[in-house]
């Protein structure tokens, strides 16, 4: 009897760990999507401006005065990096989700909604 209870507890812990990991990855993806949207908005705002126009950029908590011409390449690089990170996290999420489904199927776990 205690062996069955400990197995149930083990499966419950594994199930909760999978759910937690999936939630954490999903939250990171949402955060990166927000950053990507902000970068896109700034990029669209700066694009039509004169390249010599000064603008301000926050670098490690310090506000730095630069020109649109110097900010645009850095902005583009950051935007590409965010997109790569999002793609990697999406791939990781899909793999973990497939692993979780396999775990549920192998252990005959069914979610009961109350």
C-alpha positions in Angstrom: 0.0 0.0 0.0 2.8 2.5 0.9 4.6 1.5 -2.3 1.5 2.6 -4.3 1.2 5.8 -2.4 4.9 6.6 -2.9 4.5 5.9 -6.6 1.5 8.2 -6.8 3.4 10.9 -4.9 6.4 10.4 -7.3 4.1 10.7 -10.4 2.3 13.7 -8.9 5.7 15.4 -8.3 6.8 14.6 -11.8 3.6 15.9 -13.2 3.9 19.2 -11.2 7.5 19.6 -12.3 6.6 19.3 -15.9 3.7 21.8 -15.5 6.0 24.2 -13.7 8.7 24.0 -16.3 6.2 24.6 -19.1 4.8 27.6 -17.3 8.2 29.1 -16.7 9.1 28.7 -20.4 5.8 30.2 -21.5 6.3 33.2 -19.2 9.8 33.8 -20.6 8.3 33.7 -24.1 5.7 36.2 -23.2 8.4 38.5 -21.7 10.5 38.3 -24.8 7.4 39.0 -27.0 6.9 42.1 -25.0 10.5 43.1 -25.5 10.3 42.4 -29.2 7.1 44.5 -29.6 8.9 47.4 -27.8 11.9 47.1 -30.1 9.6 47.0 -33.1 7.8 50.1 -32.0 11.0 52.1 -31.4 12.4 50.9 -34.7 9.3 52.1 -36.5 9.4 55.4 -34.7 13.1 56.1 -35.5 13.0 54.9 -39.1 11.5 58.1 -40.7 13.6 60.4 -38.6 16.7 62.3 -39.8 19.8 60.1 -39.1 21.6 63.0 -37.4 18.8 63.6 -34.9 19.8 62.9 -31.4 18.0 60.3 -29.3 18.5 58.7 -26.0 19.2 55.0 -25.2 19.3 53.2 -21.9 22.4 51.0 -21.6 22.7 49.1 -18.4 20.6 51.6 -16.5 22.5 54.6 -17.9 20.8 57.0 -20.3 23.1 57.7 -23.2 22.7 60.4 -25.8 23.4 59.1 -29.4 22.2 59.7 -32.9 19.5 57.8 -34.7 22.2 56.5 -37.1 24.2 54.9 -34.2 21.1 53.5 -32.4 19.4 51.8 -35.3 22.0 49.0 -35.9 22.2 48.2 -32.2 18.4 48.1 -32.1 18.2 45.8 -35.1 20.9 43.5 -33.5 19.0 43.4 -30.2 15.7 42.7 -32.1 17.3 39.7 -33.9 18.8 38.4 -30.7 15.4 38.5 -29.0 13.8 36.7 -32.0 16.5 33.9 -31.8 15.9 33.5 -28.1 12.2 33.3 -28.6 12.6 30.7 -31.4 14.9 28.6 -29.1 12.4 28.8 -26.2 9.5 27.8 -28.5 11.5 24.8 -29.6 12.3 23.9 -26.0 8.7 24.3 -25.1 7.5 22.0 -27.8 10.1 19.4 -26.9 9.1 19.5 -23.2 5.4 19.4 -24.1 6.0 16.3 -26.2 8.0 14.7 -23.3 5.2 15.6 -20.9 2.6 14.0 -23.2 4.6 10.9 -23.4 5.0 10.8 -19.6 1.3 11.1 -19.2 0.6 8.4 -21.8 3.2 6.0 -20.4 1.9 6.4 -16.9 -1.7 6.4 -17.9 -2.3 9.8 -16.3 -5.6 11.5 -16.9 -6.4 15.0 -15.7 -9.6 15.2 -13.8 -11.2 18.7 -13.7 -13.4 19.5 -10.8 
